[in-house]
C-alpha cells in the first residue's frame, strides 16, 4: 500500500515521461490547441490512461497543500436506511475533523456510468475517497480509482483479500447469530428470504447456511427477493399457505415487515404460527406490532470508522488495519418457540 506521505497524483511531466515526449506536446494533445502527429497523440493518450491522469483532478492541489476535501462515492440508493446512516457517519466525523466531503452518485454498474462518476469525483481537489461498497456499482467504482489515491471501502464483510483498507460490518456473523437463536427456540429449521446480492457474496446468507449446516439440520432453498416491503409481502403470501415454515429470517427489515403484514392479512399469527426476524436495525421496527427481532447494524459507526481510517492514512500513519465490527442481535416480539 502506498504511503500517504509519498502520495503524488500524476502531473503533465509524468505523462510526458511515460509517453517519451515533451511537456508542451502533452499539453497540446490534451488541449487540442495545435496539431500533433497521430503517433505522438496516441502515445500521450495511452500514458494518460496508464497513469490515471485527469487534467482537472485533485493532483495539482495535492502538490500545494494538505487537502481538506474527501470524496464519497455511492450508488443511487443513498436514501435507504443503510446508505443514509453511513453517509451521516462520514459527514459528522469529517465535520468534527474540520474537513469537507463531496458526494458522487454512481447511477448504475455499467462501465460508462462508473467511469463518469469517477471522473466527476476526481475533478475536485480531493485528498482521498470513501467508497460505499454495498452493491456492484460501488465495487466497480472502487476498482476504477487510481491506485495512488488513498481509498477506504465501507461495506459488509469480515476481511479484504485485495489489500484495500476497509471499514466493515461482519454480516455473516449476524446471519449466523439470528439463525442459531431461532434454532435454540426449537424450530426444526429456518427459512431464508434473501435480497439481491448485487454482485457480491451475501454474508447474511452465508451465515444462515453455515449455522444450519453446523447444526446438522435441513437447509431450505433460498427465497430470492427484492429489498422492499412489497416484495416481502408477496413472499408472505406464499409462506401463509405452507405448513413447513415456522421461522423466517429475512434479508432486511423491510422484507420482514412485508412478510408479517401478509401473514397477518391471512390470519397467520406472528410469532405463534411463524417467527419472523429481519436484518439492519431500522429505527421504526421497534414500533411495529409485533416489534421485530432483527440484527442491528450501526451504519453511522461504519461511516465514522471509514473516515477515521482515511484520515489516519492521510496523516501518514502506516500499518493500518481494516476495521471489522460484528452486528448485534436484538430480540423482540416477532420470534418465539414454535407451537407444538
ROLOKOL-601020 format. One record per residue (C-alpha): x, y, z; chain; residue in one letter. Coordinates in steps of 0.001 Angstrom, whole numbers, plus 500000, padded with zeros to 6 digits. Each point is the difference from the previous one (the first is absolute). Layout:
<recs>
      px      py      pz  kette  rest
       X       Y       Z      A     a
...
</recs>
This chain:
<recs>
      px      py      pz  kette  rest
  500000  500000  500000      A     x
  501328  503413  499031      A     x
  500878  502208  502947      A     x
  498037  503263  500047      A     x
  503245  501896  500633      A     x
  501206  498960  496560      A     x
  496662  500429  498287      A     x
  500149  502241  496956      A     x
  497348  499868  497334      A     x
  501348  499935  496429      A     x
  500862  503320  498332      A     x
  500836  501047  496429      A     x
  503680  499206  500496      A     x
  499149  496405  500955      A     x
  497896  499564  496893      A     x
  502781  501477  497845      A     x
  502578  497635  501497      A     x
  497902  496878  499422      A     x
  499053  501095  496473      A     x
  503566  501007  499145      A     x
  499013  503490  498893      A     x
  500349  503537  501315      A     x
  497640  501649  502478      A     x
  498847  502546  497368      A     x
  499081  497110  497707      A     x
  497864  498436  502747      A     x
  498338  503342  500592      A     x
  499254  500450  496316      A     x
  498458  496530  499747      A     x
  497788  500516  503035      A     x
  498981  503526  499089      A     x
  499606  499331  496303      A     x
  501501  503404  499247      A     x
  502501  498905  497340      A     x
  500430  497101  497619      A     x
  502047  497101  501347      A     x
  501127  496967  498019      A     x
  497493  497159  500502      A     x
  502698  497619  501241      A     x
  501061  502456  502709      A     x
  496400  500731  500947      A     x
  499334  496284  500436      A     x
  503040  499642  502258      A     x
  498852  502928  502133      A     x
  496454  498677  500320      A     x
  501301  496531  500893      A     x
  502191  501537  502733      A     x
  497041  502005  501322      A     x
  497964  496816  500302      A     x
  502853  498019  501570      A     x
  500699  502638  502653      A     x
  496385  500912  500674      A     x
  500817  503660  499301      A     x
  497057  502403  500102      A     x
  500617  503600  498897      A     x
  497485  501368  502502      A     x
  500627  497532  502784      A     x
  501285  500324  503511      A     x
  503604  499622  498942      A     x
  500939  503669  499715      A     x
  498486  500937  503339      A     x
  501685  497129  501799      A     x
  503427  501276  498951      A     x
  499339  503330  501665      A     x
  498346  499256  503330      A     x
  498367  497417  502223      A     x
  496548  499404  498492      A     x
  496947  500534  502192      A     x
  497457  498447  497628      A     x
  499219  496297  499665      A     x
  497710  498307  497524      A     x
  497219  497575  500862      A     x
  498991  497768  497113      A     x
  496698  498185  500384      A     x
  497324  498313  497959      A     x
  496708  501658  499102      A     x
  498174  498623  503059      A     x
  501351  502421  502593      A     x
  496536  500695  501420      A     x
  499700  496474  501411      A     x
  500696  499464  503666      A     x
  503444  498394  499778      A     x
  501384  502429  497432      A     x
  498574  503058  501735      A     x
  501397  498931  503367      A     x
  503466  499309  498587      A     x
  500089  503359  498210      A     x
  498922  501736  503197      A     x
  502782  498296  501928      A     x
  502650  501110  497476      A     x
  498697  503569  499853      A     x
  499827  500399  503782      A     x
  503515  498637  500519      A     x
  501357  502209  497208      A     x
  498403  503129  501438      A     x
  501485  499266  503406      A     x
  503419  499698  498345      A     x
  499569  503288  498133      A     x
  499726  498320  496604      A     x
  497375  500131  497281      A     x
  498484  497250  497891      A     x
  498640  499811  496472      A     x
  497553  497276  499002      A     x
  500035  498463  496539      A     x
  497249  497600  498939      A     x
  500637  497010  497738      A     x
  496768  499659  498050      A     x
  500554  496368  499010      A     x
  502672  497318  499802      A     x
  500503  500508  496258      A     x
  503596  500852  499112      A     x
  499117  503363  498490      A     x
  498016  501034  503079      A     x
  502795  498927  502349      A     x
  502650  501809  497945      A     x
  497907  503157  499857      A     x
  499492  499986  503777      A     x
  503691  499442  500709      A     x
  500982  502831  497651      A     x
  497514  502315  501709      A     x
  501213  499062  503474      A     x
  503630  500634  499077      A     x
  499308  503248  498176      A     x
  500069  501593  503452      A     x
  503089  500507  502210      A     x
  499373  496948  502173      A     x
  502650  498426  502158      A     x
  498408  496566  500131      A     x
  496760  498087  499561      A     x
  497567  497866  501969      A     x
  498054  497570  497826      A     x
  496759  498424  501211      A     x
  500297  496434  498752      A     x
  496571  498590  500768      A     x
  499300  499028  496391      A     x
  501721  499398  496674      A     x
  500143  503657  498923      A     x
  501968  500955  503101      A     x
  502371  497089  499594      A     x
  500718  500927  496375      A     x
  500515  503660  500917      A     x
  502540  499020  502644      A     x
  501962  497959  497462      A     x
  499922  502858  497483      A     x
  501704  502509  502308      A     x
  503739  500680  499524      A     x
  502224  497770  502116      A     x
  501858  503063  501239      A     x
  496858  501537  501531      A     x
  499411  499190  503691      A     x
  496750  498022  500081      A     x
  497974  498364  502767      A     x
  497078  497678  499246      A     x
  496926  499768  502219      A     x
  497684  497004  499873      A     x
  499286  496506  501191      A     x
  502512  497227  500583      A     x
  502538  498675  502448      A     x
  503198  500628  498037      A     x
  501464  501386  496766      A     x
  502258  497768  497965      A     x
  500900  502606  497357      A     x
  501991  502256  502333      A     x
  497401  502780  500076      A     x
  499669  501762  503331      A     x
  496403  499617  501170      A     x
  497457  500598  502717      A     x
  497753  496930  500130      A     x
  496967  498510  501729      A     x
  500208  496219  500295      A     x
  496653  499072  498477      A     x
  500790  496287  500048      A     x
  500360  500121  503778      A     x
  496613  501696  500199      A     x
  498329  497439  497746      A     x
  501444  497197  502088      A     x
  498966  501659  503248      A     x
  496318  500389  499138      A     x
  499769  496508  498483      A     x
  501557  498363  503060      A     x
  497614  501932  502231      A     x
  496963  498724  498077      A     x
  501301  496432  500134      A     x
  500449  500321  503778      A     x
  496351  500995  500183      A     x
  499162  496514  498745      A     x
  499317  500582  496298      A     x
  500804  496976  497854      A     x
  501663  502248  497441      A     x
  500022  503653  498898      A     x
  498822  501182  496594      A     x
  501735  502956  498384      A     x
  498796  502794  497713      A     x
  503121  501601  498507      A     x
  500322  503357  498279      A     x
  501926  500532  496745      A     x
  503706  499323  500325      A     x
  501001  502901  497750      A     x
  503052  498161  498730      A     x
  501222  499056  503458      A     x
  499843  496878  502106      A     x
  497279  500549  502589      A     x
  501530  499756  503446      A     x
  496514  499826  501504      A     x
  499181  496930  497941      A     x
  503415  498468  500659      A     x
  499551  500333  503760      A     x
  496483  498521  499838      A     x
  501151  497012  497950      A     x
  503063  499347  502178      A     x
  497909  499998  503184      A     x
  497556  497461  498570      A     x
  502763  497777  498673      A     x
  501852  500080  503328      A     x
  496774  499041  501772      A     x
  499485  497093  497606      A     x
  496510  501094  498972      A     x
  498289  500460  496654      A     x
  501175  502982  497932      A     x
  496876  501235  498137      A     x
  500157  501516  496544      A     x
  500721  503728  500152      A     x
  497035  502219  499110      A     x
  501339  502833  497818      A     x
  498425  503426  500421      A     x
  500464  503683  499337      A     x
  500801  502173  503018      A     x
  496610  501704  500380      A     x
  497006  499225  502217      A     x
  497693  499261  497054      A     x
  502321  497201  498870      A     x
  499941  498691  503571      A     x
  496210  500144  499968      A     x
  499894  497797  496907      A     x
  502216  497425  501706      A     x
  497802  500204  503100      A     x
  497016  499076  497852      A     x
  501784  496858  498865      A     x
  501227  499092  503469      A     x
  496460  500316  501376      A     x
  498977  496905  498043      A     x
  502826  497812  501286      A     x
  499992  497788  503104      A     x
  503759  499390  500039      A     x
  501046  503607  500679      A     x
  500200  500955  503674      A     x
  502935  502443  499952      A     x
  501086  502483  497324      A     x
  503197  502035  499929      A     x
  499613  502927  497600      A     x
  502864  501734  498204      A     x
  498988  503402  501350      A     x
  497373  501597  502228      A     x
  497819  501259  497148      A     x
  499589  496491  498609      A     x
  499139  498789  503505      A     x
  497326  502671  500481      A     x
  498411  499037  496686      A     x
  500009  496324  500980      A     x
  498365  500717  503360      A     x
  497271  502126  498431      A     x
  499173  497314  497437      A     x
  499821  497346  502722      A     x
  497768  502191  502159      A     x
  497681  500659  497054      A     x
  499517  496229  499665      A     x
  499432  499273  503665      A     x
  503481  498590  500644      A     x
  501257  500985  503453      A     x
  503506  501389  500448      A     x
  501763  498576  501964      A     x
  497481  497330  501028      A     x
  499815  498327  496593      A     x
  503105  501448  498316      A     x
  502971  501811  501534      A     x
  501417  502811  497847      A     x
  503405  501683  500358      A     x
  501594  502781  497970      A     x
  503386  501571  499471      A     x
  501316  503594  500216      A     x
  498389  501489  503108      A     x
  497758  502618  498385      A     x
  498865  502390  502768      A     x
  496294  499516  499210      A     x
  499869  496218  500439      A     x
  499855  500288  503777      A     x
  496618  501782  499589      A     x
  498476  497338  497738      A     x
  497462  497598  501465      A     x
  501407  497543  500753      A     x
  503359  501759  500355      A     x
  502612  498428  497767      A     x
  502906  497831  501082      A     x
  502938  501137  497887      A     x
  503762  500060  499583      A     x
  500958  503592  500656      A     x
  502748  501615  497932      A     x
  501476  503309  501128      A     x
  500330  501788  496676      A     x
  500995  503369  501472      A     x
  502856  498258  501777      A     x
  500947  498362  496689      A     x
  500289  503413  498363      A     x
  501946  501432  502908      A     x
  502434  497074  499963      A     x
  500514  500400  496258      A     x
  500812  503692  500408      A     x
  502331  499301  502914      A     x
  502005  497521  497917      A     x
  500262  502410  497078      A     x
  500952  502916  502251      A     x
  502750  497986  501670      A     x
  501348  498932  496633      A     x
  500023  503591  498753      A     x
  501925  500969  503127      A     x
  502702  497504  499141      A     x
  499324  497135  502397      A     x
  501327  496682  498804      A     x
  498982  496362  500614      A     x
  496313  500832  500121      A     x
  497604  497073  500288      A     x
  496433  499713  498791      A     x
  497336  500507  502662      A     x
  497462  497189  500460      A     x
  497001  500100  502378      A     x
  497396  497302  500619      A     x
  496322  501055  499928      A     x
  497778  499320  503013      A     x
  496899  497807  500246      A     x
  497071  501885  501546      A     x
  497224  497649  501133      A     x
  496451  501394  499988      A     x
  496432  498721  499674      A     x
  500036  498512  496478      A     x
  501849  496806  500958      A     x
  499122  497229  502447      A     x
  500153  496195  500373      A     x
  497818  498124  497506      A     x
  496610  498665  501015      A     x
  500085  496316  500739      A     x
</recs>
